[in-house]
Amino acid sequence: MHAFDVLGDPVRRRILELLADNELRSGEIVEVIHAEFGISQAGVSQHLKVLRDAGFATSRVDGARRIYRLEPAPLQQVDDWLSRFKGFWTHKLEALATEVARGKKERGE
């Protein structure tokens, strides 16, 4: 599965956001995803499998628990691909920063 197919799903994006902060037990992930999306444990497990199979996450067994961790390499590949397009918005962001600074200066901030 292509990285953008993986990232195209809001549930998988949310799981990655959770894992970006730290490792989590599968039960912790299920709790959050169920609360936010109403998805069952089995549904969350399927999303976790997609993330593992695509290389976005790894898991390890800790007793009866499975601990998940974010793998940054696929995200770096996405960032590398997006870098070709950053020129389209970089100058606009710089112009916005200039306008913000001008506004602060006019207000005496």
N, CA, C and O atoms as CSV, one atom per row, in Angstrom:
chain,resi,resn,atom,element,x,y,z
A,1,MET,N,N,0.851,-1.182,0.000
A,1,MET,CA,C,0.000,0.000,0.000
A,1,MET,C,C,0.892,1.239,0.000
A,1,MET,O,O,1.861,1.316,0.755
A,2,HIS,N,N,0.562,2.194,-0.840
A,2,HIS,CA,C,1.318,3.436,-0.950
A,2,HIS,C,C,1.123,4.283,0.303
A,2,HIS,O,O,0.072,4.228,0.942
A,3,ALA,N,N,2.134,5.062,0.646
A,3,ALA,CA,C,2.089,5.885,1.860
A,3,ALA,C,C,0.866,6.797,1.899
A,3,ALA,O,O,0.253,6.966,2.953
A,4,PHE,N,N,0.510,7.381,0.765
A,4,PHE,CA,C,-0.628,8.292,0.767
A,4,PHE,C,C,-1.955,7.551,0.910
A,4,PHE,O,O,-2.933,8.126,1.389
A,5,ASP,N,N,-2.001,6.285,0.503
A,5,ASP,CA,C,-3.188,5.473,0.764
A,5,ASP,C,C,-3.331,5.237,2.264
A,5,ASP,O,O,-4.435,5.283,2.807
A,6,VAL,N,N,-2.216,4.987,2.920
A,6,VAL,CA,C,-2.224,4.787,4.374
A,6,VAL,C,C,-2.653,6.068,5.068
A,6,VAL,O,O,-3.514,6.046,5.947
A,7,LEU,N,N,-2.055,7.182,4.674
A,7,LEU,CA,C,-2.326,8.468,5.327
A,7,LEU,C,C,-3.666,9.065,4.932
A,7,LEU,O,O,-4.128,10.015,5.563
A,8,GLY,N,N,-4.288,8.527,3.909
A,8,GLY,CA,C,-5.580,9.041,3.459
A,8,GLY,C,C,-6.720,8.734,4.406
A,8,GLY,O,O,-7.798,9.316,4.280
A,9,ASP,N,N,-6.510,7.841,5.341
A,9,ASP,CA,C,-7.561,7.459,6.275
A,9,ASP,C,C,-7.417,8.253,7.575
A,9,ASP,O,O,-6.347,8.236,8.183
A,10,PRO,N,N,-8.470,8.948,8.013
A,10,PRO,CA,C,-8.369,9.768,9.229
A,10,PRO,C,C,-8.087,8.958,10.492
A,10,PRO,O,O,-7.440,9.462,11.411
A,11,VAL,N,N,-8.550,7.736,10.554
A,11,VAL,CA,C,-8.282,6.903,11.736
A,11,VAL,C,C,-6.790,6.587,11.809
A,11,VAL,O,O,-6.180,6.700,12.872
A,12,ARG,N,N,-6.209,6.196,10.688
A,12,ARG,CA,C,-4.776,5.876,10.693
A,12,ARG,C,C,-3.938,7.121,10.969
A,12,ARG,O,O,-2.922,7.047,11.660
A,13,ARG,N,N,-4.363,8.265,10.430
A,13,ARG,CA,C,-3.633,9.508,10.743
A,13,ARG,C,C,-3.685,9.788,12.238
A,13,ARG,O,O,-2.686,10.198,12.828
A,14,ARG,N,N,-4.835,9.572,12.850
A,14,ARG,CA,C,-4.974,9.827,14.299
A,14,ARG,C,C,-4.105,8.873,15.098
A,14,ARG,O,O,-3.482,9.275,16.080
A,15,ILE,N,N,-4.056,7.613,14.687
A,15,ILE,CA,C,-3.193,6.649,15.378
A,15,ILE,C,C,-1.742,7.100,15.291
A,15,ILE,O,O,-1.011,7.032,16.279
A,16,LEU,N,N,-1.323,7.555,14.126
A,16,LEU,CA,C,0.049,8.051,13.989
A,16,LEU,C,C,0.299,9.265,14.876
A,16,LEU,O,O,1.377,9.403,15.453
A,17,GLU,N,N,-0.694,10.142,14.986
A,17,GLU,CA,C,-0.554,11.291,15.888
A,17,GLU,C,C,-0.343,10.818,17.323
A,17,GLU,O,O,0.493,11.359,18.046
A,18,LEU,N,N,-1.102,9.813,17.725
A,18,LEU,CA,C,-0.958,9.277,19.083
A,18,LEU,C,C,0.432,8.685,19.287
A,18,LEU,O,O,1.061,8.896,20.324
A,19,LEU,N,N,0.903,7.947,18.297
A,19,LEU,CA,C,2.203,7.295,18.417
A,19,LEU,C,C,3.362,8.275,18.292
A,19,LEU,O,O,4.477,7.963,18.708
A,20,ALA,N,N,3.117,9.449,17.729
A,20,ALA,CA,C,4.180,10.443,17.606
A,20,ALA,C,C,4.642,10.919,18.977
A,20,ALA,O,O,5.792,11.329,19.137
A,21,ASP,N,N,3.761,10.869,19.959
A,21,ASP,CA,C,4.105,11.326,21.304
A,21,ASP,C,C,4.917,10.294,22.079
A,21,ASP,O,O,5.875,10.643,22.768
A,22,ASN,N,N,4.533,9.021,21.965
A,22,ASN,CA,C,5.259,7.948,22.666
A,22,ASN,C,C,4.674,6.587,22.287
A,22,ASN,O,O,3.654,6.502,21.603
A,23,GLU,N,N,5.332,5.541,22.739
A,23,GLU,CA,C,4.815,4.194,22.531
A,23,GLU,C,C,3.509,4.033,23.302
A,23,GLU,O,O,3.328,4.621,24.368
A,24,LEU,N,N,2.607,3.232,22.751
A,24,LEU,CA,C,1.330,3.000,23.418
A,24,LEU,C,C,0.950,1.530,23.328
A,24,LEU,O,O,1.269,0.847,22.355
A,25,ARG,N,N,0.267,1.061,24.356
A,25,ARG,CA,C,-0.314,-0.281,24.327
A,25,ARG,C,C,-1.498,-0.264,23.370
A,25,ARG,O,O,-2.153,0.764,23.200
A,26,SER,N,N,-1.763,-1.388,22.756
A,26,SER,CA,C,-2.879,-1.453,21.810
A,26,SER,C,C,-4.186,-1.054,22.488
A,26,SER,O,O,-5.031,-0.404,21.873
A,27,GLY,N,N,-4.355,-1.438,23.745
A,27,GLY,CA,C,-5.576,-1.076,24.474
A,27,GLY,C,C,-5.755,0.423,24.625
A,27,GLY,O,O,-6.878,0.924,24.582
A,28,GLU,N,N,-4.656,1.140,24.802
A,28,GLU,CA,C,-4.728,2.599,24.907
A,28,GLU,C,C,-5.148,3.217,23.571
A,28,GLU,O,O,-5.925,4.171,23.529
A,29,ILE,N,N,-4.628,2.665,22.503
A,29,ILE,CA,C,-4.990,3.156,21.172
A,29,ILE,C,C,-6.466,2.884,20.907
A,29,ILE,O,O,-7.193,3.758,20.436
A,30,VAL,N,N,-6.896,1.674,21.211
A,30,VAL,CA,C,-8.297,1.304,21.000
A,30,VAL,C,C,-9.213,2.236,21.778
A,30,VAL,O,O,-10.240,2.672,21.259
A,31,GLU,N,N,-8.853,2.542,23.011
A,31,GLU,CA,C,-9.666,3.418,23.859
A,31,GLU,C,C,-9.896,4.781,23.198
A,31,GLU,O,O,-11.026,5.261,23.116
A,32,VAL,N,N,-8.818,5.385,22.736
A,32,VAL,CA,C,-8.911,6.714,22.132
A,32,VAL,C,C,-9.690,6.656,20.816
A,32,VAL,O,O,-10.584,7.468,20.576
A,33,ILE,N,N,-9.343,5.698,19.979
A,33,ILE,CA,C,-9.974,5.613,18.658
A,33,ILE,C,C,-11.458,5.272,18.791
A,33,ILE,O,O,-12.289,5.800,18.052
A,34,HIS,N,N,-11.782,4.403,19.721
A,34,HIS,CA,C,-13.192,4.079,19.934
A,34,HIS,C,C,-13.961,5.325,20.391
A,34,HIS,O,O,-15.068,5.590,19.922
A,35,ALA,N,N,-13.362,6.077,21.305
A,35,ALA,CA,C,-14.024,7.284,21.814
A,35,ALA,C,C,-14.203,8.336,20.720
A,35,ALA,O,O,-15.229,9.015,20.677
A,36,GLU,N,N,-13.225,8.473,19.847
A,36,GLU,CA,C,-13.267,9.529,18.835
A,36,GLU,C,C,-13.998,9.128,17.558
A,36,GLU,O,O,-14.613,9.970,16.902
A,37,PHE,N,N,-13.931,7.836,17.200
A,37,PHE,CA,C,-14.487,7.406,15.914
A,37,PHE,C,C,-15.573,6.340,16.048
A,37,PHE,O,O,-16.257,6.022,15.076
A,38,GLY,N,N,-15.731,5.789,17.254
A,38,GLY,CA,C,-16.742,4.749,17.457
A,38,GLY,C,C,-16.390,3.415,16.819
A,38,GLY,O,O,-17.276,2.612,16.529
A,39,ILE,N,N,-15.124,3.178,16.603
A,39,ILE,CA,C,-14.667,1.949,15.949
A,39,ILE,C,C,-14.385,0.877,16.997
A,39,ILE,O,O,-13.861,1.168,18.072
A,40,SER,N,N,-14.737,-0.353,16.675
A,40,SER,CA,C,-14.528,-1.482,17.593
A,40,SER,C,C,-13.046,-1.835,17.704
A,40,SER,O,O,-12.214,-1.364,16.929
A,41,GLN,N,N,-12.746,-2.672,18.683
A,41,GLN,CA,C,-11.378,-3.152,18.877
A,41,GLN,C,C,-10.876,-3.857,17.625
A,41,GLN,O,O,-9.732,-3.663,17.213
A,42,ALA,N,N,-11.733,-4.678,17.019
A,42,ALA,CA,C,-11.341,-5.401,15.808
A,42,ALA,C,C,-11.026,-4.431,14.660
A,42,ALA,O,O,-10.084,-4.649,13.898
A,43,GLY,N,N,-11.811,-3.378,14.544
A,43,GLY,CA,C,-11.570,-2.376,13.508
A,43,GLY,C,C,-10.262,-1.643,13.714
A,43,GLY,O,O,-9.519,-1.402,12.762
A,44,VAL,N,N,-9.979,-1.285,14.967
A,44,VAL,CA,C,-8.720,-0.609,15.281
A,44,VAL,C,C,-7.557,-1.551,14.986
A,44,VAL,O,O,-6.530,-1.121,14.460
A,45,SER,N,N,-7.707,-2.816,15.317
A,45,SER,CA,C,-6.656,-3.802,15.041
A,45,SER,C,C,-6.352,-3.880,13.552
A,45,SER,O,O,-5.195,-4.038,13.162
A,46,GLN,N,N,-7.375,-3.770,12.724
A,46,GLN,CA,C,-7.149,-3.791,11.277
A,46,GLN,C,C,-6.348,-2.568,10.829
A,46,GLN,O,O,-5.462,-2.675,9.982
A,47,HIS,N,N,-6.663,-1.422,11.396
A,47,HIS,CA,C,-5.901,-0.215,11.064
A,47,HIS,C,C,-4.452,-0.345,11.538
A,47,HIS,O,O,-3.531,0.063,10.830
A,48,LEU,N,N,-4.245,-0.905,12.717
A,48,LEU,CA,C,-2.887,-1.107,13.223
A,48,LEU,C,C,-2.112,-2.064,12.323
A,48,LEU,O,O,-0.916,-1.876,12.102
A,49,LYS,N,N,-2.772,-3.069,11.815
A,49,LYS,CA,C,-2.121,-4.021,10.901
A,49,LYS,C,C,-1.698,-3.313,9.616
A,49,LYS,O,O,-0.596,-3.546,9.119
A,50,VAL,N,N,-2.551,-2.462,9.080
A,50,VAL,CA,C,-2.193,-1.698,7.874
A,50,VAL,C,C,-0.963,-0.852,8.149
A,50,VAL,O,O,-0.047,-0.801,7.328
A,51,LEU,N,N,-0.934,-0.187,9.297
A,51,LEU,CA,C,0.211,0.653,9.650
A,51,LEU,C,C,1.487,-0.178,9.796
A,51,LEU,O,O,2.556,0.247,9.357
A,52,ARG,N,N,1.382,-1.348,10.404
A,52,ARG,CA,C,2.541,-2.247,10.533
A,52,ARG,C,C,3.003,-2.730,9.161
A,52,ARG,O,O,4.189,-2.666,8.839
A,53,ASP,N,N,2.066,-3.210,8.364
A,53,ASP,CA,C,2.407,-3.760,7.045
A,53,ASP,C,C,3.046,-2.712,6.138
A,53,ASP,O,O,3.907,-3.038,5.320
A,54,ALA,N,N,2.630,-1.462,6.280
A,54,ALA,CA,C,3.166,-0.374,5.457
A,54,ALA,C,C,4.448,0.217,6.053
A,54,ALA,O,O,5.058,1.101,5.451
A,55,GLY,N,N,4.857,-0.261,7.220
A,55,GLY,CA,C,6.093,0.201,7.835
A,55,GLY,C,C,5.976,1.465,8.660
A,55,GLY,O,O,6.995,1.994,9.105
A,56,PHE,N,N,4.769,1.971,8.882
A,56,PHE,CA,C,4.578,3.188,9.669
A,56,PHE,C,C,4.657,2.940,11.176
A,56,PHE,O,O,4.903,3.862,11.953
A,57,ALA,N,N,4.447,1.694,11.576
A,57,ALA,CA,C,4.468,1.359,13.000
A,57,ALA,C,C,5.059,-0.027,13.171
A,57,ALA,O,O,4.988,-0.873,12.280
A,58,THR,N,N,5.637,-0.234,14.329
A,58,THR,CA,C,6.101,-1.561,14.716
A,58,THR,C,C,5.446,-1.895,16.044
A,58,THR,O,O,4.949,-1.018,16.750
A,59,SER,N,N,5.456,-3.172,16.367
A,59,SER,CA,C,4.911,-3.577,17.657
A,59,SER,C,C,5.827,-4.611,18.284
A,59,SER,O,O,6.568,-5.320,17.603
A,60,ARG,N,N,5.752,-4.669,19.583
A,60,ARG,CA,C,6.482,-5.696,20.336
A,60,ARG,C,C,5.550,-6.223,21.403
A,60,ARG,O,O,4.636,-5.534,21.857
A,61,VAL,N,N,5.798,-7.448,21.790
A,61,VAL,CA,C,4.969,-8.083,22.814
A,61,VAL,C,C,5.607,-7.842,24.168
A,61,VAL,O,O,6.812,-8.024,24.347
A,62,ASP,N,N,4.784,-7.432,25.117
A,62,ASP,CA,C,5.208,-7.222,26.507
A,62,ASP,C,C,4.219,-7.966,27.384
A,62,ASP,O,O,3.190,-7.417,27.777
A,63,GLY,N,N,4.535,-9.220,27.690
A,63,GLY,CA,C,3.582,-10.056,28.417
A,63,GLY,C,C,2.378,-10.332,27.543
A,63,GLY,O,O,2.503,-10.862,26.439
A,64,ALA,N,N,1.210,-9.969,28.047
A,64,ALA,CA,C,-0.026,-10.165,27.279
A,64,ALA,C,C,-0.374,-8.938,26.436
A,64,ALA,O,O,-1.410,-8.909,25.771
A,65,ARG,N,N,0.483,-7.945,26.467
A,65,ARG,CA,C,0.202,-6.688,25.770
A,65,ARG,C,C,1.045,-6.548,24.510
A,65,ARG,O,O,2.137,-7.105,24.399
A,66,ARG,N,N,0.510,-5.795,23.577
A,66,ARG,CA,C,1.265,-5.433,22.380
A,66,ARG,C,C,1.498,-3.926,22.453
A,66,ARG,O,O,0.557,-3.147,22.606
A,67,ILE,N,N,2.759,-3.531,22.342
A,67,ILE,CA,C,3.160,-2.127,22.425
A,67,ILE,C,C,3.492,-1.639,21.015
A,67,ILE,O,O,4.250,-2.286,20.293
A,68,TYR,N,N,2.925,-0.498,20.627
A,68,TYR,CA,C,3.132,0.058,19.291
A,68,TYR,C,C,4.035,1.274,19.351
A,68,TYR,O,O,4.022,2.047,20.310
A,69,ARG,N,N,4.825,1.416,18.285
A,69,ARG,CA,C,5.769,2.522,18.179
A,69,ARG,C,C,5.755,3.049,16.747
A,69,ARG,O,O,5.640,2.271,15.800
A,70,LEU,N,N,5.870,4.355,16.590
A,70,LEU,CA,C,5.929,5.003,15.284
A,70,LEU,C,C,7.279,4.716,14.639
A,70,LEU,O,O,8.312,4.750,15.307
A,71,GLU,N,N,7.267,4.437,13.349
A,71,GLU,CA,C,8.488,4.312,12.555
A,71,GLU,C,C,8.561,5.525,11.629
A,71,GLU,O,O,7.689,5.695,10.777
A,72,PRO,N,N,9.568,6.359,11.775
A,72,PRO,CA,C,9.602,7.617,11.026
A,72,PRO,C,C,9.990,7.502,9.553
A,72,PRO,O,O,9.722,8.431,8.792
A,73,ALA,N,N,10.601,6.416,9.123
A,73,ALA,CA,C,11.111,6.330,7.744
A,73,ALA,C,C,10.040,6.593,6.679
A,73,ALA,O,O,10.297,7.374,5.764
A,74,PRO,N,N,8.851,5.978,6.753
A,74,PRO,CA,C,7.855,6.271,5.716
A,74,PRO,C,C,7.400,7.733,5.726
A,74,PRO,O,O,7.081,8.291,4.676
A,75,LEU,N,N,7.370,8.345,6.896
A,75,LEU,CA,C,6.992,9.762,6.975
A,75,LEU,C,C,8.075,10.633,6.347
A,75,LEU,O,O,7.774,11.662,5.741
A,76,GLN,N,N,9.328,10.224,6.490
A,76,GLN,CA,C,10.419,10.956,5.848
A,76,GLN,C,C,10.303,10.853,4.331
A,76,GLN,O,O,10.584,11.815,3.616
A,77,GLN,N,N,9.889,9.686,3.843
A,77,GLN,CA,C,9.688,9.515,2.406
A,77,GLN,C,C,8.574,10.442,1.904
A,77,GLN,O,O,8.680,11.019,0.822
A,78,VAL,N,N,7.521,10.576,2.689
A,78,VAL,CA,C,6.428,11.488,2.326
A,78,VAL,C,C,6.948,12.921,2.308
A,78,VAL,O,O,6.650,13.681,1.387
A,79,ASP,N,N,7.715,13.285,3.315
A,79,ASP,CA,C,8.272,14.636,3.377
A,79,ASP,C,C,9.204,14.896,2.199
A,79,ASP,O,O,9.195,15.985,1.624
A,80,ASP,N,N,10.005,13.900,1.839
A,80,ASP,CA,C,10.893,14.045,0.691
A,80,ASP,C,C,10.092,14.296,-0.584
A,80,ASP,O,O,10.459,15.144,-1.397
A,81,TRP,N,N,9.015,13.568,-0.752
A,81,TRP,CA,C,8.179,13.736,-1.937
A,81,TRP,C,C,7.547,15.131,-1.945
A,81,TRP,O,O,7.503,15.793,-2.982
A,82,LEU,N,N,7.057,15.571,-0.779
A,82,LEU,CA,C,6.417,16.886,-0.681
A,82,LEU,C,C,7.397,18.037,-0.887
A,82,LEU,O,O,6.992,19.133,-1.275
A,83,SER,N,N,8.677,17.797,-0.631
A,83,SER,CA,C,9.665,18.875,-0.738
A,83,SER,C,C,9.688,19.489,-2.130
A,83,SER,O,O,10.041,20.658,-2.280
A,84,ARG,N,N,9.318,18.718,-3.156
A,84,ARG,CA,C,9.260,19.258,-4.519
A,84,ARG,C,C,8.249,20.378,-4.651
A,84,ARG,O,O,8.360,21.225,-5.537
A,85,PHE,N,N,7.262,20.380,-3.769
A,85,PHE,CA,C,6.152,21.314,-3.890
A,85,PHE,C,C,6.219,22.469,-2.893
A,85,PHE,O,O,5.393,23.379,-2.948
A,86,LYS,N,N,7.172,22.444,-2.002
A,86,LYS,CA,C,7.253,23.478,-0.963
A,86,LYS,C,C,7.442,24.868,-1.543
A,86,LYS,O,O,7.034,25.854,-0.929
A,87,GLY,N,N,8.046,24.961,-2.703
A,87,GLY,CA,C,8.237,26.258,-3.351
A,87,GLY,C,C,6.930,26.957,-3.671
A,87,GLY,O,O,6.896,28.182,-3.795
A,88,PHE,N,N,5.861,26.199,-3.805
A,88,PHE,CA,C,4.565,26.787,-4.121
A,88,PHE,C,C,3.998,27.591,-2.954
A,88,PHE,O,O,3.235,28.534,-3.161
A,89,TRP,N,N,4.366,27.224,-1.739
A,89,TRP,CA,C,3.797,27.943,-0.601
A,89,TRP,C,C,4.828,28.662,0.264
A,89,TRP,O,O,4.446,29.459,1.120
A,90,THR,N,N,6.111,28.409,0.071
A,90,THR,CA,C,7.127,29.040,0.908
A,90,THR,C,C,7.073,30.565,0.809
A,90,THR,O,O,7.083,31.251,1.831
A,91,HIS,N,N,7.015,31.093,-0.397
A,91,HIS,CA,C,6.992,32.556,-0.552
A,91,HIS,C,C,5.724,33.155,0.050
A,91,HIS,O,O,5.757,34.268,0.576
A,92,LYS,N,N,4.617,32.438,-0.021
A,92,LYS,CA,C,3.374,32.937,0.570
A,92,LYS,C,C,3.478,32.969,2.095
A,92,LYS,O,O,2.986,33.899,2.735
A,93,LEU,N,N,4.113,31.960,2.669
A,93,LEU,CA,C,4.291,31.948,4.127
A,93,LEU,C,C,5.245,33.062,4.560
A,93,LEU,O,O,5.039,33.690,5.599
A,94,GLU,N,N,6.273,33.302,3.774
A,94,GLU,CA,C,7.193,34.396,4.085
A,94,GLU,C,C,6.482,35.741,4.008
A,94,GLU,O,O,6.711,36.613,4.847
A,95,ALA,N,N,5.620,35.917,3.005
A,95,ALA,CA,C,4.851,37.156,2.879
A,95,ALA,C,C,3.900,37.326,4.055
A,95,ALA,O,O,3.732,38.433,4.568
A,96,LEU,N,N,3.287,36.244,4.478
A,96,LEU,CA,C,2.398,36.286,5.641
A,96,LEU,C,C,3.178,36.691,6.892
A,96,LEU,O,O,2.703,37.513,7.676
A,97,ALA,N,N,4.362,36.126,7.083
A,97,ALA,CA,C,5.189,36.480,8.237
A,97,ALA,C,C,5.545,37.958,8.220
A,97,ALA,O,O,5.569,38.606,9.266
A,98,THR,N,N,5.822,38.492,7.036
A,98,THR,CA,C,6.132,39.918,6.907
A,98,THR,C,C,4.931,40.762,7.314
A,98,THR,O,O,5.081,41.747,8.037
A,99,GLU,N,N,3.746,40.384,6.857
A,99,GLU,CA,C,2.534,41.131,7.191
A,99,GLU,C,C,2.226,41.064,8.686
A,99,GLU,O,O,1.805,42.058,9.279
A,100,VAL,N,N,2.430,39.915,9.286
A,100,VAL,CA,C,2.213,39.771,10.732
A,100,VAL,C,C,3.178,40.672,11.490
A,100,VAL,O,O,2.781,41.372,12.421
A,101,ALA,N,N,4.442,40.652,11.090
A,101,ALA,CA,C,5.444,41.498,11.748
A,101,ALA,C,C,5.095,42.974,11.578
A,101,ALA,O,O,5.241,43.753,12.520
A,102,ARG,N,N,4.638,43.368,10.393
A,102,ARG,CA,C,4.254,44.755,10.132
A,102,ARG,C,C,3.083,45.155,11.046
A,102,ARG,O,O,3.084,46.240,11.627
A,103,GLY,N,N,2.095,44.275,11.162
A,103,GLY,CA,C,0.947,44.556,12.017
A,103,GLY,C,C,1.339,44.711,13.483
A,103,GLY,O,O,0.834,45.588,14.184
A,104,LYS,N,N,2.249,43.845,13.938
A,104,LYS,CA,C,2.716,43.946,15.329
A,104,LYS,C,C,3.459,45.262,15.549
A,104,LYS,O,O,3.300,45.907,16.586
A,105,LYS,N,N,4.264,45.650,14.575
A,105,LYS,CA,C,5.025,46.890,14.696
A,105,LYS,C,C,4.074,48.090,14.756
A,105,LYS,O,O,4.278,49.007,15.550
A,106,GLU,N,N,3.050,48.079,13.926
A,106,GLU,CA,C,2.073,49.176,13.921
A,106,GLU,C,C,1.298,49.262,15.226
A,106,GLU,O,O,0.926,50.353,15.658
A,107,ARG,N,N,1.052,48.112,15.860
A,107,ARG,CA,C,0.342,48.107,17.134
A,107,ARG,C,C,1.261,48.301,18.320
A,107,ARG,O,O,0.800,48.394,19.458
A,108,GLY,N,N,2.570,48.362,18.063
A,108,GLY,CA,C,3.540,48.593,19.138
A,108,GLY,C,C,3.798,47.358,19.984
A,108,GLY,O,O,4.173,47.474,21.151
A,109,GLU,N,N,3.609,46.228,19.433
A,109,GLU,CA,C,3.857,44.972,20.177
A,109,GLU,C,C,5.300,44.567,20.118
A,109,GLU,O,O,5.677,43.542,20.686
